[in-house]
Amino acid sequence: MVSLHTRILIIGGGVHGMTLAVSYLEQGGSLDDLMILDANDSPLANWKTQTARISMSHLRSTRVHHLSSNPHALKQFAACYDYGSHHFKDTFGRPSLALFNDHCDQTIDDWQLSSRFIGNEPVARVTREKNMYVIETNQRRITADVVIVATGQSSAVHLPDWAGLPSCRHIFSTEEVHEQDHVTVVGGGITALHYVLARYQKGHHVTLVTKRPLEVSQFDADRSFMGPKGLRAFHQLEDDWIEKRSFVKAERRPGTSPNDLVLKVKRLIRQGVINHVIGEAVRCDEQLYVDGQALPSTEIVCCTGIRPLDVTQSFLRPLLEQLDLPLTPCGTPVLDETLAWTDDFYMTGAYADLIVGPFARAIYGGQEAARRIVPRLFSTQKYA
């Protein structure tokens, strides 16, 4: 087994992990301090796979949300390389996926982060020895002074109770896909609507099943929650974790999409080329029904969300038990304002919901995590 040591190990090479790495380097950190460990073969691999699978055209986030700590970096990149105005949508400048990905690739290349990336190595366990963390994979043992967990939530898909049908799969499952001429898409959010359009454009017959009429929301939550003023009531809850969880749940807007996407799908529904069924799907034998209406069941694709990993069932469990680390009543790590669970061990994304707020899982959440964590990496003598 290969043994390595690094000052800072980032577990997760997705948008949040790369944002942390870029921000550290932009603020004067050394590339040699970093190592990025991921279960996929390249930086942002899972992000690119999932967004390509649904043929996403534009992001839901704005032009100031990307890997760089410079809010204008994406716009400057677009101007430098002559990206047309169609690469920015609506007044918020939501970037095209192509522009966003190109900017990510360029930023990663500029900072030579691929040289510090170890791919195809999911973490098996994390423990603590003396003043270092020990991270084990099937191939190597890595010791690190600081660990940042930025694993996202993409490996834990959410499926309805009836999803055991042989013809049913989650949109982000890893199983081999056999597309049929008739497909039933279950879900009313941005993933479902992108996928409905993608299958329609392939000439397939699409039935969209949603629990309620299509709803518009430009973002995952109200934009005010990206700033201190909007989060004042949230922060006043301090360490009342149950109330904070209720706040986040109430303010997030799952099952919604930006206006332009909803209008496209509604137009196709009015034209009769997409069948829209509203109601709760139920299973009877090998058939799905909504209010007694049988749904096409040769291919059923669930766009029903993804969930964060349960820390007690993850590579974090050995560390949790070894150090007796605190959990909230809803089972998530108790983090401080710097997103530290314990000394020199930080967490982002869904794990940071109760500190960052409703946008913790979004691209903005990665930037906010960098604003909280990166200064700590320079605050002690060993990172000065």
C-alpha positions in Angstrom: 0.0 0.0 0.0 1.3 3.4 -1.0 1.9 5.9 1.8 1.7 9.7 1.3 1.5 12.8 3.4 0.0 16.2 2.6 -0.8 19.3 4.6 -4.3 19.7 3.3 -6.4 16.9 1.9 -9.7 17.7 0.1 -12.0 14.6 -0.1 -14.1 15.3 -3.2 -13.1 16.7 -6.6 -16.5 18.2 -7.5 -17.5 21.8 -7.6 -17.1 22.4 -3.9 -13.8 20.6 -3.6 -12.3 22.4 -6.6 -13.7 25.8 -5.3 -11.8 25.2 -2.0 -8.6 24.3 -3.8 -8.8 27.3 -6.2 -9.6 29.7 -3.4 -6.7 28.5 -1.3 -4.3 29.0 -4.2 -5.7 32.4 -5.3 -5.1 33.6 -1.8 -1.4 32.6 -1.8 -1.4 29.0 -0.8 1.1 26.6 -2.1 0.1 23.9 -4.7 2.4 21.5 -2.9 0.3 21.8 0.3 -2.8 20.3 -1.5 -4.0 16.9 -2.4 -7.5 16.2 -3.8 -8.9 12.7 -3.5 -12.0 11.5 -5.5 -13.8 8.4 -6.4 -14.0 9.5 -10.0 -11.3 9.6 -12.6 -11.0 13.4 -13.1 -12.0 16.7 -11.5 -15.7 17.5 -11.8 -16.3 14.1 -13.5 -19.6 13.5 -11.6 -20.8 17.0 -12.2 -20.2 16.7 -15.9 -21.7 13.2 -16.2 -24.9 14.2 -14.4 -25.4 17.5 -16.2 -24.7 15.9 -19.6 -27.2 13.1 -18.8 -30.1 15.5 -18.5 -28.8 17.8 -21.4 -28.7 20.8 -19.1 -28.4 24.0 -21.2 -27.9 26.7 -18.5 -27.2 26.6 -14.8 -29.6 27.7 -12.1 -26.9 29.8 -10.4 -25.8 33.3 -11.5 -22.6 34.5 -13.3 -20.9 35.3 -10.0 -21.0 31.7 -8.8 -18.2 29.5 -10.1 -14.8 28.0 -8.9 -13.0 31.3 -8.5 -13.1 33.7 -5.5 -13.1 36.6 -8.0 -16.9 37.2 -8.6 -16.2 38.6 -12.1 -13.9 35.7 -13.3 -16.6 33.9 -15.3 -17.8 37.1 -17.1 -14.1 38.1 -17.8 -13.4 34.6 -19.2 -16.5 34.9 -21.5 -15.4 38.3 -22.8 -11.8 37.1 -23.3 -12.8 34.1 -25.4 -15.8 35.8 -27.3 -18.6 33.8 -25.8 -21.9 35.2 -27.2 -24.6 36.8 -25.2 -26.7 33.6 -25.4 -24.3 32.0 -23.0 -25.9 34.2 -20.2 -29.6 33.8 -19.6 -32.0 36.4 -18.0 -31.2 39.3 -15.8 -29.2 37.1 -13.4 -26.8 36.0 -16.1 -27.2 32.3 -15.5 -24.4 30.8 -17.5 -24.6 28.1 -20.1 -23.3 24.7 -19.1 -20.7 24.9 -21.9 -19.3 28.2 -20.7 -19.3 27.2 -17.0 -17.5 23.9 -17.8 -15.0 25.6 -20.1 -14.2 28.1 -17.3 -13.8 25.4 -14.8 -11.4 23.5 -17.0 -9.4 26.6 -17.7 -9.2 27.5 -14.0 -8.1 24.0 -13.0 -5.5 24.1 -15.7 -4.2 27.5 -14.8 -3.6 26.4 -11.2 -2.3 22.9 -12.3 -4.7 21.2 -10.0 -4.8 18.0 -12.0 -1.2 17.4 -10.8 -2.5 17.2 -7.2 -5.6 15.1 -8.0 -5.9 11.4 -7.2 -8.8 9.8 -8.9 -10.7 6.4 -8.9 -10.0 6.0 -5.2 -13.1 6.2 -3.0 -12.2 6.7 0.7 -12.7 3.6 2.9 -12.1 5.2 6.3 -10.8 8.2 8.2 -9.2 8.1 11.6 -7.0 10.2 13.8 -3.4 9.4 14.9 -1.5 11.9 17.1 -1.7 15.2 15.3 -2.7 13.9 11.9 -5.6 12.4 10.1 -5.3 9.0 8.4 -7.3 8.5 5.2 -7.3 5.0 3.7 -8.4 3.8 0.3 -7.9 0.4 -1.3 -4.6 1.5 -2.7 -3.0 4.0 -0.3 -2.7 5.4 3.2 -2.6 9.2 3.3 -1.8 11.3 6.3 -2.9 14.9 6.4 -2.7 17.8 8.8 -6.1 19.2 7.6 -9.0 17.4 6.0 -11.9 19.1 4.1 -14.8 16.8 3.2 -16.5 18.1 0.0 -18.1 14.9 -1.2 -21.5 16.4 -2.3 -24.5 14.1 -2.1 -24.6 12.4 -5.5 -24.0 8.8 -4.4 -27.2 8.5 -2.4 -30.2 8.7 -4.7 -33.8 9.0 -3.5 -36.4 6.6 -4.9 -40.1 6.4 -4.3 -41.4 3.3 -2.4 -42.8 1.8 -5.6 -39.4 2.1 -7.5 -38.7 -1.6 -7.4 -40.2 -2.1 -10.8 -37.7 -3.7 -13.2 -38.3 -0.9 -15.7 -37.6 1.8 -13.2 -34.3 3.6 -12.5 -33.1 6.8 -11.0 -31.8 9.4 -13.5 -28.4 9.4 -11.8 -28.1 5.7 -11.2 -25.0 4.0 -12.6 -26.7 1.1 -14.2 -26.7 0.7 -18.0 -29.4 2.7 -19.7 -31.7 1.2 -22.4 -33.9 4.1 -23.7 -37.3 3.2 -25.0 -39.6 5.0 -27.4 -42.1 5.7 -24.5 -40.7 7.0 -21.3 -42.4 8.1 -18.0 -40.4 10.8 -16.1 -41.4 11.2 -12.5 -40.5 14.5 -10.8 -41.3 18.2 -11.2 -37.9 19.9 -10.6 -35.2 21.2 -12.8 -33.6 17.8 -13.4 -36.9 16.3 -14.5 -37.8 19.2 -16.9 -34.3 19.2 -18.5 -34.6 15.4 -19.0 -38.1 15.7 -20.4 -36.9 18.1 -23.1 -33.9 15.9 -23.8 -36.0 12.9 -24.4 -38.6 14.8 -26.5 -35.8 16.2 -28.7 -34.7 12.6 -29.4 -38.2 11.9 -30.7 -39.4 9.9 -27.8 -43.0 9.9 -26.4 -42.8 11.4 -22.9 -45.2 11.3 -20.0 -44.3 13.6 -17.2 -45.7 12.8 -13.7 -45.6 15.5 -11.0 -47.3 15.6 -7.6 -48.5 19.2 -8.3 -48.7 21.7 -11.2 -45.3 22.9 -12.5 -43.9 25.6 -10.2 -41.5 28.5 -11.0 -38.6 29.5 -8.9 -35.5 31.1 -10.4 -33.3 29.6 -7.6 -33.2 26.9 -5.0 -34.4 29.3 -2.4 -35.0 33.1 -2.1 -31.8 35.0 -3.2 -31.8 36.9 0.1 -30.4 33.8 1.8 -27.1 34.4 0.0 -26.5 37.4 2.2 -26.3 38.2 6.0 -29.5 40.3 5.9 -31.7 37.5 4.6 -30.1 35.0 7.0 -30.5 37.1 10.2 -33.5 35.1 11.5 -31.7 31.9 10.6 -28.5 32.9 12.5 -30.6 34.0 15.5 -31.6 30.4 16.0 -27.9 29.7 17.0 -27.5 26.1 17.9 -31.2 25.2 17.9 -30.5 22.5 15.3 -34.1 21.3 15.0 -35.5 24.7 14.3 -32.6 25.4 11.9 -33.4 22.2 10.0 -37.0 23.2 9.8 -36.0 26.6 8.5 -33.8 25.2 5.7 -36.5 22.7 4.8 -39.2 25.3 4.6 -37.1 27.7 2.6 -35.6 25.4 0.0 -37.7 24.9 -3.1 -37.4 21.4 -4.4 -39.6 20.4 -7.4 -39.3 23.9 -9.0 -37.5 25.2 -12.1 -36.6 28.6 -13.6 -39.3 30.4 -15.6 -37.8 29.8 -19.0 -37.6 26.0 -18.5 -41.2 25.8 -17.1 -42.5 27.8 -20.1 -40.8 25.5 -22.6 -42.3 22.4 -21.0 -45.8 23.9 -20.6 -45.8 24.9 -24.3 -45.1 21.3 -25.3 -47.8 20.1 -22.9 -50.3 22.5 -24.5 -49.3 21.3 -27.9 -50.1 17.8 -26.8 -46.6 16.4 -27.6 -45.8 15.8 -23.9 -48.4 14.1 -21.6 -48.5 15.7 -18.2 -50.2 13.7 -15.4 -50.6 15.4 -12.0 -51.0 13.3 -8.8 -49.4 10.7 -6.7 -48.1 7.6 -8.5 -49.0 4.3 -6.9 -48.0 0.7 -7.9 -50.3 -2.2 -8.5 -48.4 -5.3 -9.5 -46.1 -4.3 -12.3 -48.1 -1.2 -13.3 -48.0 2.4 -12.1 -51.2 4.5 -11.8 -52.2 8.0 -11.0 -55.8 8.4 -10.0 -56.7 5.2 -11.7 -54.9 6.1 -14.9 -52.3 3.6 -16.1 -48.9 5.1 -16.9 -46.6 3.9 -19.7 -44.3 1.5 -17.8 -41.8 0.2 -20.3 -39.3 2.8 -19.0 -39.7 4.8 -15.9 -37.1 7.4 -14.9 -37.2 8.9 -11.4 -35.9 12.5 -11.1 -36.7 12.4 -7.4 -33.6 13.9 -5.8 -30.4 12.9 -4.1 -29.5 12.8 -0.4 -26.4 13.4 1.6 -24.5 10.4 2.9 -25.4 9.4 6.5 -22.2 9.9 8.4 -22.8 6.9 10.5 -22.9 4.7 7.3 -19.9 6.4 5.6 -16.2 6.5 5.7 -16.6 9.0 8.5 -17.9 6.5 11.0 -14.5 5.4 12.4 -13.6 9.0 13.1 -17.0 9.8 14.6 -16.7 6.9 17.0 -13.0 7.3 17.8 -13.3 11.0 18.7 -17.0 10.8 19.9 -17.8 13.7 17.6 -21.2 15.5 18.1 -24.2 15.0 15.9 -27.3 17.1 15.7 -30.7 15.5 16.4 -31.2 15.0 12.7 -27.9 13.1 12.5 -25.7 15.6 10.8 -22.3 16.8 12.1 -22.3 19.7 14.6 -20.1 22.3 12.8 -18.8 25.6 14.1 -18.9 28.8 12.1 -15.8 27.9 10.2 -17.4 24.6 9.2 -15.1 22.6 11.4 -16.4 19.4 13.0 -13.3 19.0 15.1 -9.8 20.5 15.0 -8.6 20.9 11.4 -11.5 18.8 10.0 -14.0 20.8 7.8 -17.1 19.9 5.9 -19.1 21.6 3.1 -22.3 21.1 1.1 -25.2 19.4 2.7 -23.3 18.8 5.9 -23.1 22.6 6.3 -26.8 23.3 5.8 -27.3 24.3 9.5 -24.5 26.9 9.3 -24.6 28.3 5.8 -28.3 28.0 5.2 -30.6 27.0 2.3 -27.9 27.5 -0.4 -25.2 25.4 1.4 -25.5 22.7 -1.3 -25.4 25.1 -4.3 -22.3 26.5 -6.1 -22.7 29.5 -3.8 -22.3 27.2 -0.9 -18.9 26.1 -2.1 -17.8 29.8 -2.3 -19.2 30.5 1.2 -17.4 27.4 2.5 -14.2 28.7 1.0 -14.7 32.1 2.7 -15.1 30.4 6.0 -12.4 27.7 5.7 -9.5 29.1 3.7 -8.7 31.9 6.2 -8.3 29.2 8.9 -5.7 27.4 6.7 -3.5 30.5 7.0 -4.2 31.4 10.6 -1.8 29.1 12.3 2.0 29.1 12.1 2.3 25.9 10.1 0.3 27.5 7.2 1.8 31.0 7.5 
